[in-house]
Amino acid sequence: MQEENFETLAIRLQAERSHYKEHSVPLYLTSSYKFDDAEEMRALFANEKEGNVYSRYANPNTDELIEKMAVLEGAETGWATASGMAAIFTTFATFLKSGDHVLSSRSVFGSTHQLLNNIFAKWGITYDYADLDKPDQWENGIKENTKIIFVETPSNPGIDIIDLEWLGKLAKRHNVLLVIDNCFATPYLQQPIKLGADISIHSATKFIDGQGRTLGGIILGSAVLMKEIEGFARHSGPAMSPFNAWLLSKSLETLAVRMDRHCENALKVAEFLEGHAKIKRVMYPFLPSHPQYAIAKKQMKQGGGIVTLVIEGGVAAASSFMDKLKMFSISANLGDTRSIATHPATSTHSKLTEEQRLEVGIEQGTVRLSIGLEHIDDILGDIKQALD
Ligand SMILES: *Cc1c(COP(=O)(O)O)cnc(C)c1O
């Protein structure tokens, strides 16, 4: 395909059509595939021939989604999983063995913290946390047995950012795999592999679906690394269903226009909140007051759809603000067409101690807003009346 622009590729990259000549790629809802003869079956199982065998391995819909995501992100190839957590688990389980160490950003998704703290710990895999805004913690945190550096940037919900180009060089120097959870940015806003990461992971559940309908995960990287992922995933079975892949591939067709609007709305919300007397602090990558504003500008196309605020008055003020919102949904999800408010301290990050929460910038008055695609006047109007 000769087109090179993101929007065009997201729409025009499609699986081969059947003899029915469908304009839009159909859903291949089949668990397995048949072979012309015994020899073809043998050749496919021996990896001497390319083709579909069984939907836990591959399927035209997952293949299309993977190819599209890989091209959009500048990766060689990828693997699709049933959820974002399945993508993170699969990546850790593929590359880590007993005795290995992970250096992770402190502010990671709640379930990622549980993986490191409770699940991989059982198998003798250790970890340390480093702060995104403290480069020396990364330099000094790499040990002899460090195998993976794992980073969420921008982080959830603190919206901290790290310089990916710098981190990529550090990881290369120490021969450590750099794995980025790129969920908040999507390939439209940030392309970690182009900046030096080895693997980029997405929860497709969020902005990639963008309409709060389905779960999905994607792992992207070089053909060599993805071969190892495939070796683990084929047999352990975290596969994405053809239906979800079909849905998510259609969602990618509108990712660019949706992200443009999410970002435009979110910036307006961040600017409004920044001047408000009841707001202690606002975090948004493209606000000049953000401590890593220059890095955000360098590595992100726009600031994303998430705005995090700290309201004066702690948990009581946060709850009251959320209860007074008329249009915003109270939900733990994000990246939906519908604007959503979450109180991290009592929901997504309730498993952390108060001290751990403060370390990742979550106060009792912290509220995370996922800014949707409603009209900006209605979004701002709802926030204004709730604060008043
Ligand atoms: C939601 C989320 C995940 C987990 O994805 P699921 O699809 O819910 O399993 C991982 N990382 C980040 C940053 C997320 O927001």
The ligand as a MOL file (V3000), in Angstrom:
LIG
                    3D

  0  0  0     0  0            999 V3000
M  V30 BEGIN CTAB
M  V30 COUNTS 15 15 0 0 0
M  V30 BEGIN ATOM
M  V30 1 C -7.2880 -0.5130 31.5090 0
M  V30 2 C -5.8250 -0.5210 31.5230 0
M  V30 3 C -5.1120 -1.7290 31.4990 0
M  V30 4 C -5.7930 -3.0720 31.5270 0
M  V30 5 O -6.5660 -3.3140 30.4110 0
M  V30 6 P -7.8490 -4.2860 30.3870 0
M  V30 7 O -8.2500 -4.2690 28.9670 0
M  V30 8 O -8.8600 -3.7080 31.3410 0
M  V30 9 O -7.3860 -5.6220 30.8590 0
M  V30 10 C -3.7310 -1.6570 31.4900 0
M  V30 11 N -3.0750 -0.4760 31.4940 0
M  V30 12 C -3.7380 0.6980 31.5260 0
M  V30 13 C -2.9620 1.9670 31.5260 0
M  V30 14 C -5.1150 0.7260 31.5360 0
M  V30 15 O -5.7720 1.8940 31.5810 0
M  V30 END ATOM
M  V30 BEGIN BOND
M  V30 1 1 1 2
M  V30 2 1 2 3
M  V30 3 2 2 14
M  V30 4 1 3 4
M  V30 5 2 3 10
M  V30 6 1 4 5
M  V30 7 1 5 6
M  V30 8 2 6 7
M  V30 9 1 6 8
M  V30 10 1 6 9
M  V30 11 1 10 11
M  V30 12 2 11 12
M  V30 13 1 12 13
M  V30 14 1 12 14
M  V30 15 1 14 15
M  V30 END BOND
M  V30 END CTAB
M  END
